[in-house]
Amino acid sequence: MCYRPLFFALLSIILTSCQTDLGSPPPHEPEENRQVPNDWLFRQRAYPSGELDLAAYRKAANQYQAQRQDQLLQKDLSTTPWQFDGPTNVGGRVTDIEVIPGTPETVLVGAASGGIFRTTDGGQSWAATFDDQPTLAIGDLALAPSNPQIVYAGTGEPNAGGGSLAYDGLGIYRSADGGQTWEAKGLPTVGSVGRVAVDPTDENRVYVAAMGTLFANNSERGIYRSTNGGEDWEQVLFLSDSTGGIDLAIHPSAPLTIFAAMWERVRRPNRRSYNGPTSGIYRSTDGGDTWQELTNGLPTDPFFKGRISITIAPSDPNRMYAGYVAETGDLAKMMQSNDGGDTWLEMSINNLGTVPFDWWFNRLVVAGDDPDRLYYIGFNLNRYFPTSASWSLTFNGVHVDQHTLWIDPTDSDRMLLGNDGGVYYSEDGGTTFAKWNNLPITQFYTSEVDFQNPTRRYGGTQDNGTNRTLTGSTDDWNRIYFGDGFRVLVDPVDNQYVYASFQRGNIARSTNGGGSFSAAIDGLEESRRNWYTPYVLDPANPEHLYLGAERVYRSVDRAASWQAISPDLTNGDQSSSGITYGTITSLSVSPLSSDVIWVGTDDGNVWYTTDGGNDWQSVSTDLPNRWVTSITADPNDLDGAYLTFSGFRFGENIGHVYRTTNLGGFWQNYNGDLPDIPVNDLIVHPNNGTLFLATDLGVYYTDNDGVNWRPLGTGLPPVVVSDLTHHLPTETLVAGTYGRSMWSINVDTEVNLRAVNTLNIDWRIAPNPVREQAEIILKLPRAGQYTLALFDLQGRLLHTLHRGYFPKGEQRISWSAGNLAAGNYVCRLWQGHDHSSRRVVVQ
């Protein structure tokens, strides 16, 4: 009986040839558009300069780390613990996998924007080991062959896709204990790291292929070398400020021979160049002191010199392979050398099935015991068969977009595959496989809570659709809609109505609680809609929805149809590279009046209307020219609003957070001591005025009108938080993170809403007991925001009868109890932290 490491044995029980996680292409979304990565995350952070201020980001990251240390001295919201809400079973983008030799149950996984995870029990449980570092963007991991307890991590994902990338990394990190703890080892300005390679005979001799900053030219790119474990670095190969290192390979028995793949790449908001004459394969035979470009048989036409991958066959180091991506984005050349790179021959790419964005992956791996067993890591995973000079798909049915493949050096059929859906395992060469469904690395764009049943959480994700849990568990999330999932909404009055969306504002609605969806874009077909199109429910009447394209659209029939209620509120169509700009990015309807609507755009425009859309006023003159990420009507002031910006200040005296109390006549800078960091969303607590910010470094809050900002809570990693949702009845703030799934925190600092009756208001229910119809009569001594809801005797929320503004005086609410079983219930009215309850009997 052969020996199997623990995780192999466990996973072999559930091996399956499952269907693709991606599902069918979403309706109305062409296949080619669905697959192509997008620049949305970068564009909002770089507008209008086209650049990211990486120095400001590094400073903000260090400031955030210092503030987290200071939290230990506080006794307020800054020390309230965050709770992880999942999912663990959806996954996210994995950039590298390493297995510690000699201890095969110990595996390290690098996530694109989620940090590093480590298991010592073959994947049964995971520990996040990189969360005390200032960045969670991982490009590559490398073990030292002579001492595999030494691990190097290169931060900053080098893949040039757009929507998935917000930042470069902050250099190289080193672990001396198999990835349990990490120490910074320099190179903080090299941007992203394509590959780290360690001399097989010397754990301190390390090479780094630095791609440089993703969206700007810089001279800190090329190949770096350290001979003392990262204490000092030397740039040993530099070609140009737009040419970086994307791959490395070291000769296993002659470690002074090194091969470097160099990639000339320029990316701007409106321009891409993914090939050029300086791309190529370079060789050094003296440990990096001198280099020579290899050209004998290799492509010399710049058209074919895009992203290049290289690999050496461990069992025959003279056998080498290289893949060349052309200007068109397709893998155009596969090359083979049988003499250590001196000469090259072109191989067939028949049946390989490349896509026009192979610059997103393009990796090669050779099995350790067979120089002919070659795999191409691309949109899918393919194996080469030299006898037929053709490629065959393997791991057929896994999530698309492959990025890394680990092959057991002692058994080539045993593999771990990392892609945009997580990690898959096979022990028969990819014929059958299983997925590790317990890695918390999902990249959320949005979060949503079912108001009536807050254990139900929803969210739209990068490359994994719209997902939800019906139980509040971390491991039972399932996909309910396709594409890259964006805004998802649940009707707070009737949760059978659920709305989901995928890229470019393709809205869909469900009338059966999310069981099925139908397209809901009637009237929107000719509109100009952003990659992430905002839409909201009217707080006073959730049958009405509002959507931001280049105009504001309104639906009065639960998204069955839409009509424009505004002119173009942007500076016009600014679309580029097939991506739509010149659009509304945020809108908010006042909970005090549905006639008051606020709008923010991707080109810095802010507008409002006070008559339901007949007339619109621009109030952008005194505001920064930045991408508006959120605008929020003040829940207690009809003339008030808050707005947030993405981007960086670049030395200007401007803020990321502003407030107005006079319909934009004056905007007060609420930035205070907030770090110079993009802000993605804002929540204002309707009862105490506390502000909560979703930023690129976690969640911040202020309880003194923006004078001071502090990180909210403990335990949340330093991850990009894309969206916040506040469930007022339970005082739960939910955060959708871009790389570490979803989290929540209790933000009630005063009293438990269910503790005692503290709202001294005269009100009654008549008749009581009730058979079918009843009327709730309220005599309110003051106007304000009120919530009226029905609970069962176990405290479960059954129906929300009213949520929003009530004027002073008598209010009457009709209520039908026809769908309730006979029994005792509690009707509760609350305002802020004060509430009052009445027992009601249904017969």
MOBELDA-V764318 format. One line per field, one symbol per residue. ss: DSSP state (H for helix, E for strand, L for the rest). phi: phi as a letter, one per 20 degrees, with the letter a starting at -180 (. if undefined). psi: psi as a letter, one per 40 degrees, with the letter a starting at -180 (. if undefined). A space follows every 50 residues. Layout:
ss: ???
phi: ???
psi: ???
This chain:
ss: LLLLLHHHHHHHLLLELLLLLLLLLLLLLLHHHHHLLLLHHHHHHHLLLL LLLHHHHHHHHHHHHHHHHHHHHLLLHHHLELEEEELLLLLLLEEEEEEL LLLLLLEEEEELLLEEEEELLLLLLLEELLLLLLLLLEEEEEEELLEEEE EEEEELELLLLLLLLLLLLLLEEEELLLLLLLEELLLLLLEEEEEEEELL LLLLLEEEEEEELLLLLLLLLEEEEELLLLLLLEEEELLELLEEEEEEEE LLLLLLLEEEEEEELEEELLEEELLLLLLEEEEELLLLLLLEEELLLLLL LHHHLLLEEEEELLLLLLLEEEEEELLLLLEEEEEEELLLLLLLEEELLL LLLLLLLHHHLLEEEELLLLLLLEEEELLLEEEEELLLLEEEEELLLLLL LEEEEEELLLLLLLEEEEELLEEEEELLLLLLEEELLLLLLLEELLLEEL LLLLLLEEEEELLLEEEEELLLLLLLLEEEELLLELLLEELLLLLLLEEE EELLLEEEEELLLLLLLEELLLLLLLLLLLLLLLEEEELLEEEEEEEELL LEEEELLLLLLLEELLLLLLLLLLLELLELLLLEEEEEELLLLLLLEEEE ELLLLEEEELLLLLLLEELLLLLLLLLEEEEEELLLLLLLEEEEELLLLL LLLLLLEEEELLLLLLLEELLLLLLLLLEEEEEELLLLLLEEEEELLEEE EELLLLLLLEELLELLLLLLEEEEEEEHHHLEEEEEEELLLEEEEELLLL LLLLLLLLLLLEEEEELLLELLEEEEEEEELLLEEEEEEEELLLLLEEEE EEEEEELLEEEEEEEELLLLLLEEEEEEEEELLEEEEEEEEEL
phi: .fecggfffffffdgbefffffmfgffmdggfffeffcegffgffdfefn ceefffffffffffffffffgfeecbffdfffdfdnedeenafddbccdf gncffecdcedgccncdccdcmnfbcceddfeefbdedebcbeegebffe cdceenfefefegecdbeecodccddcmnfcccfcnlfdemddeadcdgf dbfeecccedenffcbfbeecoddccdcmnfcccfdbcdafccdedbbbd ffdcffecdcedcebcccgcbccdbrfefrddccdcmofcccfecfnegd fggeddfcdcbdfgebffeccbddeegfnefdcddccdcmnfcccedfdg mfmfcfbffeclcccdffdbfeedcdecgddcdedffdlbdcfclfofgf mecbbddgfdbfeeccddbfdpcccbccmnfcacdfdbdecfdeebcbcf ffcffedcaecfmcmecbcednfeccfbfdbemffcfccdgfecffecdc bcgmmeecccdcmnfbccgccfodgeeddfgdeebcefgebffdcccdde dedccdclmfbccfcbffddeofcfblmdecnbfdbbbdffeaffdcdcc cfdneccbcdcmofccdecdgedfecfeebccfffcbfedadbccencel nfeccdcccccclnfbdefdfldfgfbgddaccdffdcmfdcdecfcndd bcdclnfcccgemcnfffdfdebccdefgdlddddedepcmdcbbededd cffefbfceecebbccfbfdecdbcddddefbfqecccbdcefenefdbe ebbqecffofcccebddfedffqeccdcdbcmeebbccfcddd
psi: hihhiddddddedehigiiiddaihiiehidddddhiieddddddehede iigddddddddddddddddddeeifadeehhihheaieedaahhdihihh idgeehhhhhidfeahihieffediihheeeeieiehhdiihihdegeeh hihhihheheicdehdiaafaiihheffediihhfafeeebihdihhhhe eheehiihhheaidfiiiefiahihheffediihhehhdieehihdiihh hdegeehihhhihhhhhidehhhfiideiihiihefeediihhhegeihe hddegbhhiiihhdegeehiihhhhideeihdhhihheffediiihiifh edfiiffeeecgihhhideheeghhhhadihiihhddefiihhifheiii gidihhhheeheehihhhaeeahiiieffediiihhffhgfihhdiiihh ddgeehiiihiheeahiiheeeieefiiheiaahhbhhihhedgeehhhi iaiffgiiiheffediiiifeheedeihhidhhiiiihddgeehiiihbd ihiiheffediiiheiaheaeihfiifehhifiheiihhhedheehhihi iefeihiiiefeedhhhhfedeiigihhdihhhheehdeiiiiiiaaidf eigiiehiiieffedhhhhedbfhigihhdihhhhedeehhhhhiefahi iheffedhhihhiiehigihhdiihhhddefhhhhhigefaiiiihehec ihdecihehgihiihhihiiddiihhhhgheiiahihhihiieeehhdhh dihahhiiahihhihhedeiihahihhhhihbeiiiihhhhh.
